[in-house]
Amino acid sequence: VCRQTPSLSSIVRFLLSFSLPLPSLLLKMTLMSMKVPEMSCGHCSGTIQKEVMKLAGVTKVTADPATKDVQIEFVDPATWDEIKRTLIANEFPPEKEEIMS
């Protein structure tokens, strides 16, 4: 029997699915908001969501091609630098980045 170890992001998503308050020491959630001018369609937003969600620690990605807004929630071990590199590598450089929480 093959057993796969769950990733940190899947564990965090599982814990967050209960909508229970978690101690701030357990999870330091960061929410980043940005504009992605190169995102023009649903395929673009899907690519952004798929590629960023692959990163350990990313718990949620929303991308709206109509407004060009992207919001990303993440915890350690994910970092903004790693997320930004992923966006740029996929030809979606972010602009007007802002930490929301």
Secondary structure, 3 states (H helix, E strand, C coil): CCCCCCCHHHHHHHHHCCCCCCCCCCCCCEEEEEECCCCCCHHHHHHHHHHHHCCCCEEEEEEECCCCEEEEEECCCCCHHHHHHHHHHCCCCCEEEEECC
